[in-house]
Amino acid sequence: MRYAISTSPQRTTWNWMLEAWQRADAIDAFESGWTFDHFYPLFGDSTEDCLEGWMTLAALLHETRRLRGGVLVSGMIYRHPALLAHMATTLDITSGGRVELGVGAGWNEEECEAFGIELGSLTERFDRFEEGLAVIDGMLTAERTTVHGQHYTVTEAMNNPKPVQRPLPICIGGRGLRRTMPLVARYAHHWNYGGGDPAEFTRCRDVIHEHCAALGRDPQEITCSVLARWAGDPKRFRDDAAAFGDVGADLALVALPKDVAGAAAVEEVAAAIEV
C-alpha cells in the first residue's frame, strides 16, 4: 500500500495546510497530497471558512518540491472542461510534472443554488460528465479537439503547450457501477473509491476490470485508491488500510485531523505507516 495526505481546505488555515504539506514533502512514505473542490465547508456549518481548491493546490505545489498533487475531485459542473484541462496543464508545467486531474460529476445542491450553477438531474450530470471527459482527454493529448455534444461544444480547440506528463493522469472519483466505472476504464489513470466497505470496493474494481477487458486495456494501468482517516490509533489505521490492500487498493489518501499541528499530524501517520 502506498500513502498520500488529504487536507480539505475547510475550517482550517493556510498555515496549517502549508505546514502539513511541507512536512509530508520531506517524508518519502507520502507520494502525493490532495485538496477538494467545494466552495462551502462540508458536513456542518456552511458559513465557516473554505478556500478554493485549485488555487490552494497551486500554492501548495509551489511551496513543495517532491509531492504530487490533485483536487479530489473537481465537479464537472463547476468549470468548462476545456478550461479545466488548460488549468491542469498550466499547473503541471509550473510544478514540474506533479499534477493529477481529479474529476467527478458533481453533486452539491447548496453550492450550485448559491453560485447560480445548473446542477441538473442525475442523468444530466452524468451525460455532462461523460462529454466533459471526452473534451478533457482531447485537450490533454490532441493537437486540436472538436466535440459537439449536448452539453459542451469545442471546435478545433487548442491547449498549448501540452503537459509535462504524457499522459497527465486523470483521476475519477465515485462508485457508480453503471455510469462511473465504464468511464474509469475508458479515461482514468487513477480511480478513487472514497471510503466504505472493502466488499463494495471489490465489486467496483471487478466492474472496472470487465470494462477494461472489453476495451483491450490493462487494468493495472489504473491506480485504485481509498480514503482513510487518521484518528490517533495506529493499529486500527493499519488494519483498515490492510483490509483494502488485501482486495486490491494501491493507495490510501489519509485525511489529516485538524485539531493538531499540521506537521504533528503528518508525523503521527508516518510513524504508523513505517512500523
C-alpha positions in Angstrom: 0.0 0.0 0.0 1.2 3.5 -0.9 0.1 6.6 1.0 -0.9 10.2 0.4 -2.2 13.1 2.6 -5.6 14.7 2.2 -6.1 18.2 3.5 -9.5 19.6 2.6 -9.2 23.4 2.8 -12.2 23.9 5.1 -12.3 25.0 8.7 -8.6 25.4 8.8 -5.8 27.9 7.9 -3.4 28.3 5.1 -0.5 27.9 7.5 -1.9 24.6 8.8 -2.0 23.2 5.3 1.3 24.6 4.3 3.0 23.0 7.4 1.3 19.7 6.7 2.4 19.6 3.0 5.9 20.7 3.6 6.4 18.1 6.3 4.9 15.4 4.0 7.1 16.6 1.2 10.1 15.6 3.4 8.8 12.1 4.2 9.2 9.5 1.4 6.3 7.5 2.8 3.9 10.0 1.2 3.7 10.3 -2.6 1.0 12.9 -3.0 -1.3 15.5 -1.4 -4.9 16.3 -2.2 -7.3 19.2 -1.6 -11.0 19.2 -2.5 -13.3 21.3 -4.8 -16.0 22.9 -2.8 -17.0 26.5 -2.2 -18.6 25.9 1.2 -17.4 23.5 4.0 -19.0 20.1 4.0 -20.8 18.3 6.8 -21.6 21.1 9.2 -21.9 24.9 9.3 -21.6 26.1 5.7 -20.8 29.7 6.8 -17.4 28.7 8.1 -14.2 29.2 6.1 -13.4 27.3 2.9 -10.6 28.1 0.4 -10.9 27.4 -3.3 -9.3 24.0 -4.1 -7.4 24.7 -7.3 -5.8 27.9 -6.1 -4.9 26.2 -2.9 -3.3 23.3 -4.7 -1.3 25.6 -7.0 0.1 27.4 -3.9 0.9 24.2 -2.1 2.7 22.7 -5.1 4.7 25.9 -5.4 5.9 25.5 -1.8 6.9 21.9 -2.1 9.4 20.0 -4.3 8.5 16.3 -4.5 4.9 15.7 -3.6 2.4 15.1 -6.4 -0.9 16.8 -6.0 -4.5 16.9 -7.1 -8.0 18.1 -6.3 -10.3 15.2 -5.1 -12.4 15.8 -7.2 -13.5 18.7 -9.4 -17.2 18.7 -10.2 -17.6 18.9 -14.0 -20.4 21.3 -13.4 -18.1 23.9 -11.9 -15.9 24.7 -14.8 -15.9 24.2 -18.6 -13.8 21.0 -19.2 -11.7 22.8 -21.8 -10.8 25.4 -19.2 -10.2 22.7 -16.5 -7.8 20.9 -18.9 -5.9 24.1 -19.5 -5.7 24.9 -15.8 -4.3 21.4 -15.1 -1.9 21.7 -17.9 -0.6 25.0 -16.7 -0.1 23.7 -13.2 1.6 20.6 -14.4 4.1 22.8 -16.2 4.7 25.2 -13.3 5.0 22.3 -10.8 7.4 20.3 -13.0 5.0 17.5 -13.8 3.4 16.8 -10.5 -0.4 17.2 -11.1 -3.2 14.7 -11.3 -6.5 16.0 -12.7 -9.3 14.7 -10.4 -12.9 14.9 -11.8 -16.4 13.8 -10.9 -19.9 14.5 -11.9 -20.7 17.0 -9.1 -23.5 16.8 -6.6 -23.6 19.7 -4.1 -27.1 21.3 -4.3 -26.4 24.1 -1.8 -23.3 25.4 -3.6 -25.0 25.2 -7.0 -28.0 27.1 -5.9 -25.9 29.8 -4.2 -23.4 30.3 -7.1 -26.0 30.1 -9.9 -24.6 26.8 -11.3 -27.0 24.5 -13.1 -26.8 21.1 -11.3 -29.3 19.2 -13.4 -30.8 15.7 -12.8 -28.5 12.8 -12.0 -28.8 11.6 -15.6 -28.0 15.0 -16.9 -25.0 15.3 -14.6 -23.5 12.0 -15.9 -24.2 12.8 -19.5 -22.4 16.1 -18.9 -19.6 14.3 -17.1 -19.1 11.8 -20.0 -19.0 14.6 -22.6 -16.6 16.6 -20.4 -14.2 13.7 -20.1 -14.0 13.5 -23.9 -13.2 17.2 -24.0 -10.5 16.9 -21.3 -8.9 13.8 -22.9 -8.7 15.6 -26.3 -7.3 18.8 -24.8 -4.6 17.0 -22.9 -3.5 14.8 -25.8 -4.6 16.0 -29.3 -3.3 19.0 -31.3 -6.9 20.2 -31.7 -10.1 19.0 -30.1 -13.6 19.0 -31.6 -16.6 17.8 -29.5 -20.1 18.8 -30.4 -22.3 17.4 -27.7 -25.5 18.2 -25.9 -23.7 20.0 -23.1 -20.3 21.0 -24.4 -19.2 22.3 -27.8 -15.5 22.8 -28.6 -14.3 23.3 -32.2 -10.7 22.9 -33.2 -9.7 23.9 -29.6 -6.0 24.0 -28.8 -4.2 23.6 -25.5 -0.6 24.6 -25.9 1.9 23.8 -24.6 1.0 20.3 -23.7 1.5 19.0 -20.1 4.9 17.8 -18.9 3.4 14.4 -18.2 2.4 12.3 -21.2 -0.3 11.5 -20.3 -1.3 13.8 -17.5 -3.1 11.4 -15.1 -6.9 11.7 -14.9 -8.4 10.6 -11.5 -12.1 9.8 -11.5 -13.9 9.7 -8.2 -17.0 7.7 -7.5 -18.5 4.2 -7.1 -21.4 4.0 -9.6 -21.4 0.7 -11.4 -23.5 1.7 -14.4 -22.1 5.1 -15.4 -18.8 5.8 -13.4 -16.9 2.5 -13.7 -17.1 2.4 -17.5 -15.7 5.9 -17.6 -12.9 4.9 -15.3 -12.0 2.1 -17.6 -12.0 4.4 -20.6 -10.4 7.6 -19.3 -8.8 7.2 -15.9 -5.3 6.5 -14.7 -6.4 6.7 -11.1 -9.8 5.7 -9.6 -10.7 6.9 -6.1 -13.4 4.8 -4.4 -13.8 7.1 -1.4 -14.3 5.3 1.9 -16.6 2.5 2.9 -16.7 -1.3 2.6 -14.0 -3.4 1.1 -16.7 -5.7 -0.4 -18.2 -2.8 -2.3 -14.7 -1.7 -3.4 -14.2 -5.1 -4.8 -17.4 -5.0 -6.8 -16.5 -1.7 -8.3 -13.0 -2.9 -9.1 -14.3 -6.0 -10.8 -16.6 -3.9 -13.0 -13.7 -1.7 -14.0 -11.7 -4.9 -14.9 -14.6 -6.1 -17.1 -14.8 -2.8 -19.0 -11.0 -2.7 -19.4 -11.2 -6.2 -20.9 -13.8 -5.1 -23.4 -11.6 -2.1 -24.3 -8.4 -4.2 -24.5 -6.9 -2.1 -21.7 -4.7 -3.5 -18.9 -6.5 -2.7 -15.6 -3.1 -2.5 -13.9 -2.7 0.9 -15.6 -5.3 2.3 -13.2 -4.2 3.1 -9.6 -7.1 2.3 -7.2 -7.2 4.5 -4.1 -9.4 4.8 -1.0 -9.9 7.4 1.6 -8.5 6.7 5.1 -8.9 8.7 8.3 -6.3 9.1 11.0 -7.9 9.1 14.4 -4.8 8.5 16.5 -5.0 4.7 16.7 -2.0 3.2 14.8 -3.2 -0.4 14.9 -6.8 0.4 13.7 -5.4 2.6 11.0 -3.1 -0.1 9.7 -5.8 -2.8 10.0 -8.3 -0.6 8.0 -5.7 0.1 5.3 -4.7 -3.6 5.1 -8.4 -4.6 4.6 -8.4 -2.5 1.4 -4.9 -3.5 0.4 -6.0 -7.2 0.6 -8.7 -6.6 -2.0 -6.5 -4.6 -4.5 -6.3 -1.0 -3.3 -3.0 0.6 -4.2 -3.1 3.9 -2.4 -4.6 5.3 0.8 -5.3 9.0 0.9 -5.1 9.9 4.6 -7.4 12.6 5.8 -5.4 14.5 8.5 -7.1 15.7 11.6 -7.2 19.5 12.1 -7.1 19.5 15.9 -3.3 19.1 16.0 -0.5 20.9 14.2 -0.1 20.0 10.6 3.4 18.7 10.9 2.5 16.7 14.0 -0.4 15.0 12.2 1.8 14.0 9.3 4.5 12.6 11.6 1.9 10.6 13.6 0.7 9.0 10.4 4.2 8.4 9.1 5.1 6.6 12.3 2.1 4.3 12.0 2.9 3.6 8.3 6.6 2.8 8.9 6.1 0.3 11.8 
